[in-house]
Amino acid sequence: MDINAVGYPDVKEDTPVLLSELRPAREPLYDWKSSCETWSVAFSPDGSWFAWSQGHGIIKLIPWPLEEELRPPSCRPKSQYYKGSEVKSKGSLKEKILDCGQIVWSLAFGSSSAPAGWKLWPLSRQQDAKSSETWLLLATGLRDGHVKVWEVHTGRLLFNLSGHQDVVRDLSFTKNGSLTLVSASRDKTLRIWDLKKDGKLLQVLSGHIRWVYSCSISPDCSMLCSAAGERVVLLWSMRSYTLIRRLKGHQNSVVSCDFSPDSALLVTASYDSTLILWDPYTGEQLRQFVSAEPQLKSLRAVCFSPEGLHFASLADDRLLRVWSLELQEPISAAPVTNGLCCTFFPQGGILATGNRDGHVQFWTSPRILPSLRHLCRMTLRRFLTTYQVLALPIPGKIKDFLIYRTNY
């Protein structure tokens, strides 16, 4: 495969390869009380843990990588591990099962150094160096509106946050170690919590008129995006907790959103079968991607890759698609039955998807060496807003490249 000057492939990638699959230990019971769907999956920021909401109100915390090396199914030996029925250990890390007591709709990892003076910290310190250096939490959003927060290395429940009046559909942590958590609910609100202050509620954000499906905090922690069962996407300030702007462009409910790793781009997915790439600073639509025919609409999820050159989407036409920022057609696709959620491994190369049967599948994802130009662009955009780039005394073509308008 040839790579062009900025790191994009000149030809389509091969179809993603299925590496492995995890299945719930329990048989699925198709009624609303048991709910076997995998609504959310997540990797920890350092890539050492994988969290799986496997239905039945159960969360599995699995040390990563898996016990056996990820291989294509034809080359992989049989193992109980892939059926999710055995508890395995990896060095000092052991798989954990968290019983949330009811349907789990959302998951999010948060990490920080030891909070100074936090009374909960000394109780959960571990003997191994890894856990003593990093405070790693897992937040779980539940059907009754509660958010349970767990300490990953011990599996201990730290907080049970209450306030939402309906399903907590999505969760997002800040990436600066502040342990600020945002929860998005079907009660049409978002709530902002400070876990370093024992789960103090900082703000309730109201503005949506329908269920909130998704929320995402920009990596630079300046903005919050929320998507709901309406055609408008809302952008909020994470500094003042006020509404910045409304993004209009979709023709149906917006169900998923995600920021690029440098915070310069925002991608949204809608039931209208389109994905829109936005400049979150100006509200400009940069590109629009059509994922399927209108009759096969209902996009379910979208997520950015860690190198910022690709994003993945899941739709009800039973396809996982991987897109390049610059191409109107997907660069690769693979069949995923009833996919509901997706996420990239933090170091790239692997994409995890969850489906209605409670299964999780791990796929290969594009491994492209980013060009020096793209790396420089990402480095600059982590510190400069679009307006600051436009004010620079540099040629217009370079400005267009830095704000992702062209592939210069």
N, C-alpha and C positions, 0 to 999 in steps of 0.2 A: 504494500500500500504506500502510495506517495503522500507526503505531507507538504502543504503549501507554506508560504512564508510566515503565516501567523499561526500555524498549528492545526489547520482544518484538513480533513481528509479530502483528496481529490476524487475519490470514488467511495461508494457506499461500503460501510462496514459489513462484515459477515453477521449473520443472525446470532443473537446472544445464545450462548451455550448454557443449558441447565446444569449447574454444578452439583446441587444437592437439594433435598427437600425434607422439611421437618413436618411431622404430623402429630396431632394431639394424641395423648395416650388414651383418652376416653373416646367412645364412639359418639358421633354427633347425634344430638337429639333435636329434631327440628320443631321447636316451639320457642316462644318468646322468652320463657323463663330461663332456659339453658343457654341459648344463643351461642353458637359455636363459631361465629365469624371472627376472623382476625382483622379487626378494625385499625390496628396500629402496630408498627414495628419500629425499632430504633436501635442504632449503634451508639455506644458511649462516645464522648468526644475524642478519647484517646484510642478508640477502637478495641478496647480490651473486653468489652461486654456487648452482648446482643440481647435486647428485651423483646419478648414475643407475647402479645395478648392472644392467647390461643383459644379463647372462648371459655365458657363455664365459670367466668369470674376469676380465672387463673392467669397469673403472669409467670413466665419462665425467664429467669436471668441466666444466660448461658455464657461461659467464658469463651472468648474468641481468640484465635480461630477454633473451629470445631475440632473435636477429638481426633478425627482423621482428616488428613489433608483433602481440601476440596478438589474433586476431580470430576470429569464428565461421568454420568451414570454408567456408561458402558465399561468404564475402567475402575469403578469404585467397588470395593468389597462390601458385602452385606454387613450392616451394623445396626444394632438396636438403637444406637444413638439417633439415627436419622428418623426414627419413628417417634422420638420424643418420649420413650417409655423408660429410659434409664437415666439415673443421675450420675453424671461423670464429673471428674475433677481434672483440673489442669494446673499442676504445681500446687500453689497454695490457694488458688481460686477454685471454688466449687459451685456447680450449678445450684440455683436456688429456686424454690417455688413460693410465690407470694399469692395468698388467697385473699382477694379483694371482696369476696362475699356477694358480688353482683357483676353485671356485665361491664366490662372495661372498654371504653370507647377511644381512649387516647393515652399516649405515652410520651414522656420527654425526659431526657437526661440533663442534669445540671451538675457542674463541677466548680470547685473553689479550693483555695488553700484553707488551712484551718482558720475559721473565723475567730478573731481575738475576743476573748471573753464570752464566747457563746457557751452557755451552760450544757448544751447537748453534746458538744464536741468531745470532751474527755471520756464520756460514757461509751463512745463507739470507736475509739482508736484501736487499731489492730497492731499486732506485733510485726507483721511484714512491712517492709519499707514502702511498698507501693501504696497501701491504704493509709499509712501514717502521713504521707506527703499530700495526698489529694482527698478532698471531701467530695464523694460522688453520690448524688441523689437520683432517684427515679420518681417522677410524679406520674400518677395514674388518675385519669378522669373517668368518673363513674356515671352510671345511669341516673342515680338519684340527685345528681348535682354536686356531690362531694368530690374533693380532690384529696387523695391519699398520697403522702410523700414518704418514701422509704429510703433508708440508708443501704446502699448497694452491698457493701462488703460484709455487713452483718445480717441483712434482710430484715432489719428492725423498722417498725412503723414509727415515724417521727411526728407527722402531723396528719390531722384529718380536717381539711379546710372546708368550711361550709359557707353557704351564701347563695350559690346558684339555685334556681328553682326548677331546673330541667337538666337533661343530659349535658355533660361536659364533653363537647365534641372534639376539641383540640387543645393542645398545650404547647407552650414555647418558653424556653429559658433564654435569658441573656447570655452571651458568650464571653463576657468580660469577668466572670467569676463573682459577680455581685449576688448571685442566687435570687435574682428577680424573676418571677414566674408569671406568665400571662395565661389565663384560662378563657376559652371561648365556649359559649353554651347555646343550647337551643332556647334559652330564656331571652335571647336577643341581646345579651350583654357580654362584655369582656371584663374580667377582673384582674387586677394587678396585685401580686402578693410579694412581700419581702420576707424570704425565708431566713435571712440572717437576723431578723427581728421577730423570730418565733412565729412566722407565718402571718405577720401583720398585713391587713388589707390596706393597700395604698390608694386605690382608685377603682371606681366602677365606670366603665365606658359604655355609654348608650348612644345609639345613632342608627343602628340597623332596625328594620321593620319586620324582619323575618329571622328564622333560625340562623345562628352563626355557625358555619361549617369548619372554618379554618382560620388559623392565625399564624403569623410568622414575624419574628423580630429580626431586623437587619443585623448582620454580623458586627457592624460598628456600633450597635445598640442605640442608634439615633431614631429609628422609625419602627413602627408596628403596622403591619398590614392585616386586615381582617376581611374575610369573604363570607357572604351569607346567601340565603336563598332569594337573592335579588340580583339585578343586573349591575349594580354599582359596587365597586371595591372601595373600602375606606382606608386611608393612610393617617396614622396618628403619630404625634411626637412622643417619644419615650422620655423626653426631658420635662415637658410641661403637661403631658397626658391630655393634650387637646387635639382636635381634628385638624389635620393639615389640608387635605383635599379629598375629593371624591373622583375616582377614576371611572369614566363611562366609556363603554365600547362593546361589552358583551350583550347578547340578545336573550339571555336566559340566566338562571341561577349560577352564581360563581361558587365552586365547591372546593377549590384548593389554590394555594398561593405559596411562593417561595422566593427568597432573595438570592441573588448570586453571591459567591463568597466575598467579593469586594464591595458589596452593598450598592453597586452601580446599576443593577438591573433587578426587575421584579417580573416573575412570570405567573400568570393566572390561568386557571382551567375552568371551563364552564360546561353546563349541560347543552349549550348551543354547538358543541363539538369543536370549538376553537380554543386555541391557546394564544394569549397576547403577551408580548414582551414589552414592558414599560420602562421608561426612565422615571423612577420614583421621585426624583427631585423636581422635575418639571411637569410630570403627568403626561408626557408625550408617549404616544404609541409608536414604538420603533418597528415592530414586525408583528404579523399575525400568521398563525399556523393552523391549518384545518386538519384535524386528526382523523375524521371519518365522514362518511355521508351523513346528512342531517337525520335520516331515519335511524342511524346507528349512533346517535349522540350519547349523552351522558358520560362525559369524562369523569373520572373518579379521583385522580390524584396527579400531582406534578411535583417534581423535585429537581434541584440543580445538582450537577456533579461537582466534586470538590475542586477540580481545576478550573471550573467556570466556563468551559467550552461547550458543554452539553447539558441537556436536561431530559428527563424521562417522564413519560405519561402513561396512565392506564385508562382504558375506555371500556364501555360496555360491549364493544364489538369483539372483546376477548383478545385484545392485542396489547402487549407492552411495546411502546415505541421509544426509541432514543433519537433525539433531535440535535442537530448542530445549530448554533446561533445564526449562521449565515445561509442555511439551506431551507427552502420551503418544504421539501419532502423529508421524511424521517430517514436517517442514515441506516437504521436497522430496526427490525421488529421481531417479536417472538410471541407465540400463542400462550396466553395466560387466562385460564378459565376463572371467570367471576372475580377478577382482581379488584381489591379495595384500597390498597395502600402500597407505597413504594419508598425506598430510601437507599442512598448510596453509602457504601463503606467510606469512612472519613479519609482513608488514604487512596481511594479509588480502586478500580478494577473489578468491583463486585457490586451488584445491585440486588437488594432484597425486596420481594413482593409478598403481600399477604392476601388471602382470598376468603370467600364466604364459607368454605369448608373448614376453616381453621388452619389451613396449611400455610407454610412459608416456603418460598422457593428462592434459591440463590442463583443468580445469573452472572455471566461475564458481562462486563461493560467496557466501552472503548478505553484503551490505554494509549493515550497520545501524549507525546512529549511536548508541552507547551513551548511555543517559540519565545525567544528573548523579548520580542515586541509585546507579546501578550503578558508575559510576566511583569514587564515594566508598567504596562497599562494597569494591571491589577494592583501593583504596589502603589501607584499614584492614586488610583481611585479609592483605595482604602482610607485616604486622608483628604481627598479633594472632592467636593460636590460638583455637580454638573456646572453650576454657575461659576464656581471658582476656576474650572477648566476653561470655560468660555472667556474668562477675563485674562487668561494667560497671553503674553505677547509672542505667540507661536503661530505658524501657518495654519490656515483653516483646515487643510486635509489632516493634519495631525490632531487637531481638536476633534474632528469628526471621528477619527479612530479612537481617541480616548473616551468619547462618550458613546461609543458603540453604534454610531450611525453608519459607518462604512467598515469594510474589511481592508483598510489601507495597508 
